Amino acid sequence: MRLYFFGVICFASLLLTAQEKYPSDAFRSPMEIPLVLAGTFGELRSNHFHSGIDIKTQGRQGLPIIAIADGTVARIKVSHWGYGKALYIAHPNGYTSVYAHLRKFSPEIEAYIKKLQYKKQSYEVEAFPDFGELKVAKGSTIAYSGNTGGSSGPHLHFEIRNSVTEKPTNPLLYGYDVRDATNPSLIGLFAYPLSNEAVVNQSAKKIQLNYTKQPDGSFLTDTVKAIGVIGFGFNGFDRQDMAANKNGVYAVKQVVNGKVYSEYDFETFSFRETRYINTLIDYAHFGKFRQRIQKCFKEPYNRLGIYKNLHNNGKITVKEGLSYSVEIQISDVEGNITKLVIPVEGVRETAKIKKDDKTTNDFVLADKPNNFDLGAAKVYFPANTFYQDFYIELEKGTDTISIHNNSVAAHRNFTISFDVSKYTYDQRKQLFIARLNDKKMPIHSRTFKRDGSFTTRTRSFGTYTLAKDSVAPKIKAKNFKEKQWLSNYSYLSLEISDDLSGISTYNATLNGEWILMEYEPKTKTIIYNFDDNILNQTQCDLKVVVSDNVGNSTTFKSTFFRK
């Protein structure tokens, strides 16, 4: 149940209320080492909010991961990307804890999931054990830390979710001790003219504001001269003690002449709305500069439920001759606050910096389906693919098309269909739809092939073309040689790679029996652990088959010996 706070209240009171909603003594730490964070809850990520905290593992893998309370394993998922190896534990008090990017599970859980992997003959599996089938005790080791999935370095991704709603909640509200005595940092401040007649400092479009640090640690901007409806946005981060990582802030409050105009925090959010992060930030600015400006005002198409208070959606109507004092408070979960004061004077000035009124031949209505014929391909945008109407930049071509730029976010997938009727059946087998990266290199886009048409579904703008992949994947042994004795080895390791469309499938057998190969795409490595104990012969014949995304295939064979 969301709490709404009216009037001006200090952040300390808000934090206390939030913390009182969650048990502070029910859960222990998920690790035996001090909690040092590489990422915070609600942190702004690409197209989503971070749904947990990232705990540093001292740059190591294999550290014990501990059950934070008694419970039962509710879900186990193993995937090449995303959370990698992940474990979900349901607790009697109505919460579910999540542990991700694991290297391996505890022996009992490892045996359970490996049995399923062998049954399905697949590394990627997902299981939902019966309630009570895999019980865990508070303080017991349930897994070991790793770097699997989409992780960019060894760490534990840790979440606490509501078991009923499945909404993630901020783990730091449950009494965990993470040292943080530092105020959030402010990088930049921006003002937005929002109405047709609005002008800020003689600019009719977004403008960056200057500010200086005051003796009390707060920040003060130069006097802003404005007229019409305006809004503010900032770029900033929070940093915990003992770590240099630039993490996300917890709460933002905007007060105008003593009245709260906007207030939101990252106590919790819904996975269903997480992609609306692209309405909280200035997405066009992010696309151009890779910096996320958080808006202190709410756009009409913003459906986020993180707001605690809103007056006029955080927008400020500045009238000529009147003065306004705007204060923005940026807080972390420990109650450290950075304050920014913006004096605003209602002054009517002529805009010397005009709005960008760029138009094209094509216009997208956000609430309607839109079709465009670009010669080589057709593009279909379902209704509500975008947040607002806009002029779209499209380039036709005989083999290559271009769809707008990275200044606009797509909320839903749209469809690109290439006509391939001019190619023979054999030629089509090696073709795929590719998006060209900044270096004009083709990146495989999942391609659905039917008759004379290739189709892909994507949320990414850019340049698309048909690419050809005629080269099969490569397979190379990493830690063994042909006819080698491997009695003292604990695992087999091979490198698999593909130069264009990418690895699609891989399969391995020993003496004709399927074996589990764990694939780590980041290192292009597949590994078989001998502790699977399926070998009963001295001579072992290994066969590995790897295919890419257009069906090119390579077979690797080798013989080794083992007692």
N, C-alpha and C positions, 0 to 999 in steps of 0.2 A: 504494500500500500504506500503510495507516494504521499509525502508530507508537503504541504504548501505553507510557506512562511510569508506573512504580509508585513509590510512596513520595513523599516531599517533595522536590521539585526546584525550583530557582529559575527564574523566568521567562526569565532571560538564557540559561540552558542550553537551555530549550525552544525559544526563538527561534532560537538558533544551529543546533540540529538541524533545524528546519523550513527554514531558509535553505539549509543544506547539501544539501537534497533537490532544489533548483532551481538551474539555471545562473545565475550572477550576472554573467556577462560576455558572454552570447550575444545579448542584445537591447539595442538602442539605444532612446532615448526616442521616443515617437510624435509628439512635437512639438519645435519648435526653441526654444520659450520655456521658462522654468523651470516645473517641475511644481508647481502649487498646486492643492490638492484642494478640491472642493465636496462630495465624497462618497467614502466608503471602502468597501472590500470587506467584505461580510457585514453592512453597515449594515441596521438594521431598517426595512423599508418596509412598505407596506400589503400584507399577505398574502404577502410574499416577502422573501428576503434580497437585498441588492444584489449583483449578480454581477460587478462590476468596480469601477473607480475613475472618478470624474467629475473631469476635468481642466478647470480654468478656462481660458477663452480670452480673458481680459481684456475680457469683455463684447462681443467682436466675433465676427463670422462671416467665413468665407473664409480663415482661417489654414491653411497647409499641414499636412496630416496625413502622417506619414512611416512607411514600412514599417520595422518594428523589426528585420527580418532578411530574408534571401532567402526566397522562397516562391512559392506559386501561389495565385491567387484560387480559393477553394473554394466560396464562396457569396456571392451578392449579393441583398439583399432591400430592396424599396422599399415602404413602407406609410404610411398616414396617421397611425397611432398607434404605440405601442410604440417600437421603435428608429428609426423613420423610415427614412432612408436608411442602410443598414448594409452593411459589408464584412467578409468573413471570409477570412483568409489562412492557409493551411496551411504550416508550416515543416518542413524536413527533420528537425529534432531531436524531432519528436513533439508539438509544440505548435501551437495555432491562435490567432492574435490576432484580436480583434474590435474594430471601430471603428464607433460608432453616433452617430446624430443629425447626420449629415453634411449639408452644404449641396449638394455635388455631388462626383462622382468625378473622377479624373484623365481626360484626354481619351480614352485607349484604353478604359478601363473604362466611361466615360460613353457612348461610341459603342456599345459592346457591349450595355449595358442599354437604351439608347434604341431600338436596333434591335428588341429584344424587346418593348418597350412598344408600338411601332408595329405590330408583328406581331400582338400580342394586343389592341391598341387599349385599353390599360389603363395607368393610372399605377402602380397597385399590381401588382408582379410579384416573382417570386422565381426566381433562376437558380442552377444548379450547374454552372459551366463544367468542361469536361474537364480532367483533371490536366495542367498545363503549358500550357494554352491561353492563360491570362493570367498570365504570370510577372511577378514584381516583384523588384527588387533592394533590398537593405538600404540605407536612406538615401534612397530615391526617394520622390517625392511621389505618393501613391496617392489622395488625396481632399482635400477642404477642409472645415473645421469649420463647423458649422451649428447649427440649433435645430429640426430636423425631428422628427416623431413626438411622443411623450409628453414631450418635454423642456419644462421650465418656464423655460428661459433658455439662451443660447448656452453650450455646453460640449462636450467630447469624452467620451463614455462609452467606456472602454477595458477590454478583458478579455484574459486569457490562459487558454486552455482546454487540457485534455489532449485531443489529437486522437482518441484511441481511446475513452476513456470519456465525452468531452464535458463532463466536470466542470470548472467554472471554478475557477481557483486565484488566490490573492491576488497581484496584480501586484507589490506592494511587496516580495515575497520574492525577486524576480529582480534585486535590486541597484539599483533605481531610487532616486534621491536626492530625497527629499521631506523638507524640514526640519521637525523636530518635536522640540522640547526641553521640551514641556509635558506634565505628568501629566494623565491623564483627569480629568474633573470629575464629582463626585457631586452629584446633585440631591435624591434621597430614598432612604430605607431603610425596608423593610417586613418585618414578621414575620408568618408564617402558621401558625396552629394547624391541623394537618393530620389528627390523629386525633380520634375522637369526644370523648375526654375532655380533649383538649389545651386549655390556657389560656395566654395570653401577656399579662403585665401586666393581669390581670383581664379579658381579652377573649377570647371564643371565636371571634372572626372577625378577619380581617386588621387589623393595627394599624400605624401609622407610628411609627418610633422616632426619638428625638432623638440627635444626635451633635455633637461639638465637634472643632475642628481642634487638633491637638497641635503642640508646638514643632518636631517633626521632620517635619511636613507630613502625618502620618497622621491618621486620624479615630478617635475613641473614642466609643462610645455610653454612655448611662446603663446601669447594670446592669439586665439583663432578667430578670424573674422568670417562670419558665415551668414547665410540666409536660406530659408527653406528647410526641407526635411533632410537631416544628415544622420550619419552613423559612424561608429568607430570600430576599428579592428586592430589587433596587435599580433606580433610574432614573439614568442617567448618559450622558455623551457624551465624545468626544475632539475636541480642536481642534489642527490642525496650525499651524505657524508661517506667517505671511504671509496668513492667512485667518481670518475670524470664524465660519465655518460650524461648526455643531455636528454633527460626524460620529460614526460608530459606533466602538465600542471593538473591540480585536482579541481579547483573551483575558480569561477570568474564572476564578479559582480560589478555592475555598472550603476552608479548612483548619480542622479541629476538633480541639483538643488535640494538635496536631502531625500529624494524619493528614489526607490529602487526601480530602475527601468528594465533591467535584465539580470538574470542570475541563473547560472547552471553549474552543475558539478558532475563528477564521475563517481557517484556512489554505485550506480547500476545503469544498465541499458539493455535493450533487447537486440538479439541477433537479427531480428527481422528488419530493424531500422538502421543497422550499423552503416549501410552504404550511404545513408543520408549525411554522413560526415562531409560529403562533397558539397553540401549546402551550408554547413557550418563554416567551412573555410572558403577563402577567396580562390576558387578553383582555377580561374584564368591566371592569377598571379602564380599559383603553384605550378601550372603547366609551363610557364615561361621561366620562372626563377628557381623552381624546386624549393620554395619556402612556403610554409603553411601559415597564413594569416587567419586567426580566429576572429570571426565577426562577433561583436557585442550586440548585434541586432539580428532578428530572425526574419529570414526571407519567407514569403508567402508559401513557397513550395517545400519548406523545411518541416519535416514531420517527426523530428527527434523529440523524445520524451524526457530529455535530461534537464529541462528548464524547471526551476523552482518558482521563479517570479518573472512576470513579463508585464510591462506597461507600454502600450503603443508598439509592441514587438521590439522594444529597445531602441526605437527610432526617436530622434529628437527634433521637434519642430522649432526652429529658431526664427524669432520674429524681430523685425527691425527695432532697434532702440532698447532691447532687453539684454540682460546679462545672464549667463548660465555657468554654473560650476559643475563640471563633469568629473567624477572620480571613478577610476577603474581599479578594482582590487583583484589581484592575481594571487591565489593561495595554493599551498601544498597541503597534504593530508595531515601534517603535524601542526598546522595553524600558522606557519610562517607566511607573511603577507608582503607583497610588493604593491605599493600604492602609486598611482599615477593621477595627477590632477591636471585637468584641461580647462582653462578659462576660455569661455566662448562669448564673443560680443556679436549681437545682431546688427550687422552692417551690410547694406546693399552695395555690392561692387560688381563691376562688369567682368565677366569671365574672360581672362586672357588665354586660358588653356581650355579649348573647346572639347566637347564630347566627341568620341569616335563614332561617327555615323556611317560606318562602312556597310555597304549593301552588296549583295551578289544577285545572280539570276535565280537563285533557288532559296526558298523560305520553308522552314520546318514549323509546323503547328504541333506543339508538344502533346496535346490531348487527342490528336488524330493520327491514324496510320499514314505513313509517307512512303512513296515509291519513287525511285529515280533510275532511269536507264542511262548507264555510262558507257555504252558501246560494248566493251569487252565483258562487262558485268552489270548486273542489276543489284540495287541496294534497297532493302526493305526495312523501314523503321516502324515497329509496332507502336500503337498509341502508348503514351507515357514512357517512351524510351528516354526522353529528356525532361528536365525540370521546367523549362520555359521555351517559348518560341524564339527562333533566331535565324539569321541568314547563314546558310551553310555554304562552304566552299567545296565544290566538286570539280574534279578534272576527269574528262573522258579519255579513253585510250583504246588501242587495238589489242593490247595484251596486259596493260597496266592501268590501274585507276588510282585516284587519290581522293580520300574522304576527309575533309576538313583538317583540323589541327588539334593540339592537346589543350586548347583553351576552354573546351566544353566537356563536361562529364556525361557519360551515358549511364543511366541507372539500370537499364535492362539490356539484354543482348539484342543485337540487330543482325540481319542476314545479308550476306554477300553471295551472289550466285554467278559463277562464270560459265559462259557458253563454251563447251569443249568439243562441239560437234565436228569441227574441222580437223581434229586429231584422230588417228586410228586407235583402235582398241589397245594395241600394244603400247602406243605412245602414252595413252592416258594412265596406264598402270604406273608409270614413273613420275607422273605429274602430281603436284599438290598446290593448294593455295598457300601463299606465303605473304607475310607482312615484312616490308623492308625496314630494317632498323636504321639508326642514325648514320651508320657506315654503309648503308645500302646493301647490307647482307640479308638474305632471305631467312625469315624465322617461320618455322612450320606453324600453320594454323589448322586445327583439326578439320579435316576435309571429309565431307560426306559425298560419295560418288554415286550418281544415278543417271543412267542413260547418257545423254549428251550434256549433262550439267554437273558442275562441282559446286558445293555449297559449304560455307562456314558460318558459324555463329560467334559473334565477338562483341565486346564492349569498347574495343580500341579503335580510335581513328588512325589514319595514316595511309601509306601507299601499299596497295595490294597487287599481287601479280601471280601468274602461274609459274612455278619453278619446277625444274626437272632434277630428280635424284636417281642416278644410274649406278652409284657406287654403294656396294654392300658395307655393312658395319665391319669393324675390326675387332678381333679378339686376341688377347695376348696374355700368356701366363705371367704372373708377377712374382710368385714366391716358390716356384718349382720348375723342374725341367723334365723332359721326356725320359722315361725309364728310371726315374730317381726313386730311392727309398725314402719314404716319408713317415716312418714309424714314430719319430719324435715330434712331428708337426701337429699342431692343434687345429689348423685350418688350411683350406686352399683359397688362393686369391687370384682373380683374373681381372684384367682391364678390358672393358668393352666401350666402344666409341662409335659415333657416326658423324660424318662431316657435314650433313645437311638437314635431312628431314627429322633426324633424331631417333633414338631407340624406342621401339614400340613394345616388343616382347622379347623375353629370354627364357630359355628352358635348359635344364641340365639333367643328365642321368649318370649314374655309376653302375656299371655292369648291367645296364638296361633298366635300372630302377630309378624313378624320379627322386631328385634330391633338392633340398631347400637351399637356394642361393639368395643371400641377402644383398640387395642392390642399393648402393649409395651413389645417386646421380652426381652429387657434388664432386666426388673423387673418381667417378667413372669405374667403380669397383664392384664386383660381385664376389661374395665370400661364402664358402661352405665350411661349417664347423664339424669337425670329426666327432664331436660329442653326441651327434645324432644317433651314432651307434647302429648304422644300418649295414655296415660292411662286414662280410663274413668270408672274404676271399683275400688271399695275399696279393694277387694281381688285380689291379683296379683299372678298368677302362672308362675314362671320362669322356663324355660327349656334351658339348655346349652348343646350342643353336640360338643365334641372335638375329632378330629382324628389325628393320627400320619401319618408319611410318608409311612407306609406299610399298612395302613387301619385299624389298631386297633382303636376302638372307645369307648368313655366313655360318658355317659349321666348323667347330674346333674339336679335334680329337687328340687325346693323349693317354698314355699308359704310365702308371706309377705303381709302386709296391709298398705294402704296409702290413705290419704284423700287429 
